[in-house]
Amino acid sequence: MRTLKSSTEEGRIVSASKRVEAHIRKAIYAGKLLPRQRIIEEDLARELSVSRGPVREALLRLERDGLVVTTSRRGTFIRDISLSEIRVIFRMRAKLEGLCVRYMRENPAIQPSELLNQALKKLKLAVSKNSEELFFKADMELHQKIWKAANQPLLYRTLNLVMNPYIFIIARSYSSRIPLANRRDNHEQYVRMMLKSPLDKIEEEVERYFGKLYLLTFDQSYPFPHFAEDHWTENLEDAF
């Protein structure tokens, strides 16, 4: 009986830690938690009605996945990403997505124009509703459709790892300074380029597009100059 009880308790702890992890991930992906915000374990445990053990386990997994970072004597913070890291990520993404576009165009089971124009409709709808959230989701969906249509599982997995939702969140924080209508126009140009460029030039054209997009989107200003305090987080810029 003692073994059974121990197993049951262990299962409850695992379940609680997964709930905490899902809660933090959702807050990060929704933009409610911003880079360099501090997570206060005690307050989070109180809010979710769990002990601090499951909170610590959840934070360990999130740190393993690169979403948070723990610093000695200062606590756990939402991970920040430098512009130099973003630059590398953009270059990787451009090369990998260029391959995906080529494979998508070569895939006889795919009708690229139909696939991409459906995704564009969602972007246009988001603009008509002036919704950053809808635009963000439609943007992610457009690119993920391209990756999936390539029918190259290794490329798909790699791009999902490189461009995880958190990276999209960071990019959105910068690009939100550009009007939604302008961003829609950029996507329409991208789709036209993907459909009309000669196949032997398509990878080069995709890289050129992302190079221009990087210059348009990013500069040296930090995208989160002010932090909105939450009831279980604390802003601590001096920790960095």
N, C-alpha and C positions, 0 to 999 in steps of 0.2 A: 504493500500500500504506500509506503514512503516513496518508492521509486515512481509509482503512478502519480502521486501528488507532485513530486518534483518535476516530472515531465509536463504536467498540466500547467504548473506555474511558469515553467520555461516557455511554453507555448504562448501564454498570456503576455509575457514580456516581449517576445518576438513580435506578436501581433501589435502591441502598443508601440514598439519602436518603428514598425512599418507605417503605422498611422501618423506618427510624428514626422517621419521622413516624407510621406506624401503631402502632409500639411505644409512643410517648409518648401518642398519643390513647387507646389502650386503657388505659393506666395511669391517665389522667385520668378517663375514663368509669367505670372500675372503682373509683374512689375511692382508688387507691394513691398518687396524687399530689394534694396538697391546695393550695388557694390560698396563695400567698406562699412555696411551697417553691422552692428554687433548684435549677436543673438544672446539673450540672457536666459540661461538654462532654467533657472528657478521660476521665472515668470512664465516661460513657455510650458513648463511642466504643470504649473498651476492652471493655466488656461485650458490645457487639454486633459486635465484630471489624470495625470500619470505621475509616476515617480521620476526622479532625475536619471535613473538608470536607462530607461528606454530613450530618453532624450539624448544621452551621451552616445548610445549605440547608433541612433539615427544620424547624429552629427559625424560619427566616424565614417559611416558609409557615404555621406555627402562629401566629406573631405576626400575620400578615396576617388570619388567621381569628379573632383575638381570644382565643386560648387561652393564650398566653404574652406576657410583656412583657419587654423588654430595657432595663435602666437603665445609664447611663454608670458605668463602673468597678466595677459591682457584679454584673453578669452577667444571666442570663436566669431569670425566675421564672414559675411558674404564675400566671396572672392572677387577681387578686382582684376581687370585685364588691361594691360598697357597697350598703347597704340602700336608699339613695335610687335606685340603678339597678334594684334588684330591684323596688321599688315601681312604677317606670315600666313595667318589663317585665310585671308583674302586670296593670296597667291596660290595656296594649296587648293582652295575651293575653285578658283578659276580654271586650273589645270584639270581637276577632277570633273568639274561640271562640263568642261569642253568635251571631254571624252564621253560623258553621258549623252550630250546632245548629238554627237556623231553616232553613237550606238542607237540612240532613239530613232534618228533619221534612217538608219540601216535596218531597223526592226520591221519586217514585213507585217507583223501583227498589229502595228500601231499606225494610227492616222494622226500625225503630229499636229496638223492644223486644228482638227476637231478637239484634241486633248488640250492644247494650249489656249484656244479661244474660250473654252469652257472655264478655264482658270481665270482668264482675263475678265470674264463677266462678273466674277465674284469680286475682283479688285475694283471694277467700275461701280458695283453696288455699294461697296464700302465707302467709296468716294462720295457717292450720291447721298449716303447717310452721314457723311463726315465722321466716320468711325475709325479711329486709330486701331482699336482692338480687332475689328473685322478685317481691316486692311492687313494687319500683322498676320492673322491666321491665313488669309488668302495668299499672301506673299509666301509664307512657308509652304502652303499646299502646292503652289505653282512649281516651286523648285523641287519639291519632293516627288511630284508627278514626273518631272523630267528624269530624276534619278531612277525612279521605278520603271519608267518606260524604256530605259536603256537595257533592261533585262540582264544586268550584270550584278549579281548578288554581292560580290566583293566591293565593287564601286559603291553600291547602295549602302552597305554597312559602314564603309569608311567615311562617306559623306555625312551620314547620320551621326557618326562619332565626332567628326570635325565641326560640323555645323549643328551641334545640339541646340535645343531651344534656348539655353542660356546665352549662347553666342548670338542667336537671332535677337534676343532681348537687348543685348549690348548694342548691336547694330541699329536696332529700332530707336534706342535712346539718342543716338547721333542723328539718324535720318529724319526723326520727327521734326527737326527744324526746317525741313524742306516741305513745302505744301503738298498735301495729298494728291492734288491734280498733277503736279509735276512728277511725283513718283509713279503715278499711273501711266503717264506719258513715257517715262523711262522703261517701264515694263512692256508697254506696247512696242516700243522700238526694239527691245530685246527679243520679243517674240517674232517680229518681222525679220530680224536678222537671223534668228535660228531657222526660220522656214525658207529663207531665200538665198542665204549664203551658199556658195559652192561647197560641196561636201569636203573637198580637200583643203578648204580654207576655214572650216567652221571652228576648229579648236582655237586657231589663232584669233578669230573674230570674238569668240567668247572671252578669251583672255584680255583682249583689248577693251571689251565692254566692262569687265570687272575692274580693269585699271582705271578707266574713266569714272566708274561708280565710286571707287575708293577716293579719288581726288575730290569728287563732288560732295561726298558724304562726310569725310573725316577731316578734322583740323586738329590743332594742338590744344584746344580748350577742353577741359574736363566736362563730360556730359552730365555729371551729377553734382553741381555746385552746392546744392542744398538738399538736405535729407528730411523727409517727413518722419517724425518720431512715431513709433508704434508702441503698443503697450507691453510688448515683450521683446523689444529691440532697443538698442541704444546706439546713437551715433558717436563714434570715437575716432575722428580724423587723425588725432595725434598718434594713433597706434601705427600709422604708416609713414 
